[in-house]
């Protein structure tokens, strides 16, 4: 730009600020628009910038734009290397809420001295609203690169230089986040100066995009790591070339890997940790499968023994292209817990849940508590309904295996041809319809825990042979497989048959009988526990009432009387079912014998005039005592409530205690 032109343009600026008409064709439209916006709002005679933030605010804005500064400053240094010694300065501004704040400035000493004179320092605001027309103001306003010559600037403090500026955009939102401005004496500025600024800004924006992408990738990887570590199952992600791209700590723990195998070939990792392929053949088959695998049971052999897992796979695909797969590895013991929980087949009862005070019953509990501390096999004998499975659960929960799986199998309920695969599992192809990959049996699933075999007397002889082998060798062979899998399982069996007689007639193996009969517990029938009936009635009424959300205020004395007279062929289970029926059918708040089946409702005591009368009266007194004690327990010792539920006065209640020579046990 010639001095003549400059003088002419200066005259235009002077005329404009003084309100004189000007030839607008001699001004760039963008400059004229800016002047019109500034007129009457910005002092054109302003010799320096007075809008400067405090040091604290400067630090805040620099922290907010740290990413921009870290990427732009190296680009500014590179730019300066080309113009060094030419009187240039390069300024980075942040654009926020229509304000332009100086973040960094570099340049020749003479140029930076002019910055100090005009107060173009960190934190100074060079927006159009504050300092009028400039290259950065117009570049932001029109969102494109722009160059402003000395006489085109609004304020006199910029009349000494030409400014060239380009906006910097956020790579995600494309919003303007800053500007890069080069300033120098107009005689030093070339036509390509603005082009150099545009190139520098293009480089900054590209580096911002790369940095932002890398940051997103880092965040995504961190998020992926956090998510994968939240899983209780082991996860291993491998790419299409079988290289491990991610693994969570649970997978390392399950497989016993001491080093993180990321970046390594999965088969090389398996070879290094397990040795020969036959030690991890099942897992290799899952990895090599061209189809997704669901809940495949695999065994891996290492120096410490057998690692039992349940493995599934999920393919990673994009637009139909296979990118890799994820192995989901679950420990067999955890899978077994899930299976038992899902099937409702788990040990819920403890010895404290067993109701009874009769000595025969207490002796059984005493034996059960003692044997729970051992690893011995247990034979539980008793009639149907006496609570054999409850005892098995209590033994399991009182043992060191209480946190491990518990499986209950009724040997009479499973068809003969399925019992073997149910107990011992099977391999793929063992029979028609066998699941791909095979399936473990209950002994494998119960590894570390307890298996309860009810109605053991119904087990076929050939199956008894297989069970004996498992008990002797502590290993199980799946149906269709010759190999043996070590298992650590506590075995509790139960029967209502006379196994000694079964052995005599050849229906039960003698060697198996002696193997399972290390400790035997014979549960008494309910007819031999008449003293416990009142306790059981009170317990079942409370339990059923809570379950059905029914309010029961009292139990009629005839309930205790009739129940004590009955022989209970179905034992405790029959009593529980009858109480459940009564609670279901009751219309008021009192359980009476009228709610019982006819065989119980019509029972009564006849007192003959003979030598048996005294025995019957004593029996009635015992029943009365038990009924009162049960009510006291139900009412928590509240004697007023006990009298109300029994339908007698407090005086009568205390008189009955005196007649029976009984103390108040509450």
Buried (B, 14 or more C-beta within 10 A) or exposed (E): BEEEEBEEBBBBBEEBBEEEEBEBEEBBEBBBBBBEBBBEEBBBEBEBBEBBBEEEEBEEBBEBBEBBBEBBBEBBEEBBEEBEEBBBBBBBBBBBEEBBBBBBBBBBEEBBEBBEEBBBBBBBBBBBBBBBBBBBBBBBBEEEBBBBBBBBBBBBBBBBBBBBBBBBBBBEEEEBBBBBBBBBBBEBBEEEBBBBBBBBBEBBBEBBBEBBEEEEEEEEEEEBEEEBEEEEBBBBBBBEEBBBBBBBBBBBEBBEBEEEBEEBBBBEBBBEBBEEEEBBEBBBBBBEBEEEBBEBBBBBBBEEEBBBBBBBBBEBEEEEEEBBBBBBBBBBBBBBBEBBEEEEBBBEBBBEEBBBEBEBBEEBBEBBBEBBEBEEBBBBBBBEBBBBBBBBBBBBBBBEBBEBBBBBBBBEEBEEEEBBBBBBBBBBEBEEEBBEBBBBBBBBBBBBBBBBBBBBBBBBEEBBEBBBBBBEEEBBBBBBBEEBBBBBBBBBBBBBBEBEEBBEEEBBBEEBBEBBBBBBBBBBBBEBBBBBBBBBBBBBBBBBBEEEEEEBEBBBBBBBBBBBBBEBEBBBBBBBBBBBBBBEEBEEEBBBBEBBEEEBBEBEEEEEEEEEEEEBEEBBBBBBBBBBBBBBBBBEEBBEBBBBBBEBEEEEBEEBBEEEEBEEEE
